[in-house]
């Protein structure tokens, strides 16, 4: 029985790791901490700011967005360079990190060749 529990725990841990490592469109915004820009393994907590809903992973992040919404609600589209509101953005997750886009077309362009847009 103990061996079965250990194996089950290991499989669950590996599954969670694969969730974070997976790349792809994130259509469920509740799976993104919009403060840390991380794709979550489970739905986060919703917080309202300026009439829009943002998702956070914890109470600390929730307080950050309430205190400084302008700092945490905006992102830069890596393809177009334009400023986007995270609540309205198209999201792509890669290696556990969330990227925000002004359009589905920009998100697809990024997905086809992320390295082109992540170079510094």
C-alpha positions as CSV (number, residue, x, y, z in Angstrom):
1,X,0.0,0.0,0.0
2,X,2.8,2.4,0.9
3,X,4.5,1.7,-2.4
4,X,1.2,2.4,-4.3
5,X,0.9,5.8,-2.5
6,X,4.4,6.7,-3.4
7,X,3.9,5.8,-7.0
8,X,0.7,7.7,-7.2
9,X,2.3,10.8,-5.6
10,X,5.2,10.6,-8.1
11,X,2.8,10.3,-11.1
12,X,0.8,13.3,-9.9
13,X,3.9,15.4,-9.4
14,X,5.2,14.5,-12.8
15,X,1.8,15.3,-14.3
16,X,1.8,18.8,-12.6
17,X,5.4,19.3,-14.0
18,X,4.2,18.6,-17.5
19,X,1.3,21.0,-17.1
20,X,3.8,23.8,-16.3
21,X,6.2,22.8,-19.0
22,X,3.6,22.5,-21.7
23,X,3.3,25.2,-24.4
24,X,0.1,26.4,-26.0
25,X,-2.8,28.7,-26.0
26,X,-4.3,29.5,-22.6
27,X,-7.9,30.2,-23.2
28,X,-9.0,29.9,-19.6
29,X,-7.7,33.0,-18.0
30,X,-8.4,31.7,-14.5
31,X,-5.3,29.4,-15.0
32,X,-2.9,32.4,-15.1
33,X,-1.5,34.4,-12.2
34,X,-1.5,37.8,-13.9
35,X,0.9,39.2,-11.3
36,X,3.6,36.6,-11.7
37,X,2.7,35.9,-15.3
38,X,2.7,32.2,-14.6
39,X,0.4,29.4,-15.9
40,X,-1.2,27.7,-12.9
41,X,-1.9,24.1,-12.4
42,X,-5.4,25.0,-11.0
43,X,-7.7,28.0,-11.2
44,X,-6.5,31.0,-9.3
45,X,-8.5,33.7,-7.4
46,X,-10.4,36.4,-9.3
47,X,-9.9,40.1,-8.4
48,X,-11.8,43.1,-9.8
49,X,-10.0,46.2,-10.9
50,X,-11.4,49.1,-12.9
51,X,-14.4,46.9,-14.0
52,X,-12.2,44.1,-15.3
53,X,-11.4,40.7,-13.8
54,X,-7.8,39.5,-13.3
55,X,-6.6,36.2,-11.8
56,X,-4.0,35.8,-9.1
57,X,-2.4,32.8,-7.4
58,X,-2.6,33.9,-3.8
59,X,-3.7,36.7,-1.4
60,X,-0.4,38.5,-1.7
61,X,-0.8,38.8,-5.4
62,X,-4.4,39.9,-5.0
63,X,-3.2,42.7,-2.7
64,X,-0.6,43.8,-5.2
65,X,-3.1,44.2,-7.9
66,X,-5.5,46.1,-5.6
67,X,-2.7,48.4,-4.5
68,X,-1.0,49.1,-7.8
69,X,-3.4,48.1,-10.7
70,X,-1.6,50.1,-13.4
71,X,1.7,48.2,-12.6
72,X,0.2,44.7,-12.9
73,X,-2.7,44.8,-15.3
74,X,-0.7,45.7,-18.4
75,X,1.7,43.8,-20.6
76,X,3.6,44.3,-23.8
77,X,2.7,42.1,-26.8
78,X,6.0,40.4,-27.8
79,X,5.0,40.4,-31.5
80,X,3.6,43.9,-32.0
81,X,5.2,45.7,-29.1
82,X,1.8,47.3,-28.2
83,X,0.5,47.6,-24.7
84,X,-2.3,45.2,-23.8
85,X,-4.6,44.8,-20.8
86,X,-4.1,41.3,-19.4
87,X,-7.8,40.9,-18.8
88,X,-8.5,41.3,-22.5
89,X,-5.4,39.7,-23.9
90,X,-4.9,36.5,-25.8
91,X,-2.6,34.3,-23.7
92,X,0.1,31.8,-24.7
93,X,1.9,29.7,-22.1
94,X,5.4,28.4,-22.5
95,X,7.5,26.7,-19.8
96,X,5.1,27.9,-17.2
97,X,5.3,31.5,-18.2
98,X,2.3,33.4,-19.6
99,X,2.7,35.8,-22.6
100,X,0.0,38.3,-23.5
101,X,-1.1,39.3,-27.0
102,X,-3.3,42.0,-28.6
103,X,-4.8,39.5,-31.1
104,X,-5.1,35.8,-31.9
105,X,-3.0,36.4,-35.0
106,X,-0.1,37.8,-32.9
107,X,-0.4,34.8,-30.5
108,X,-0.2,32.4,-33.5
109,X,2.8,34.2,-34.9
110,X,4.5,33.9,-31.6
111,X,3.6,30.2,-31.2
112,X,5.1,29.5,-34.6
113,X,8.5,30.9,-33.7
114,X,8.8,32.0,-30.0
115,X,12.6,32.3,-30.2
116,X,12.3,35.1,-32.7
117,X,10.4,37.2,-30.2
118,X,12.1,36.3,-27.0
119,X,15.6,37.3,-28.1
120,X,16.9,40.3,-26.2
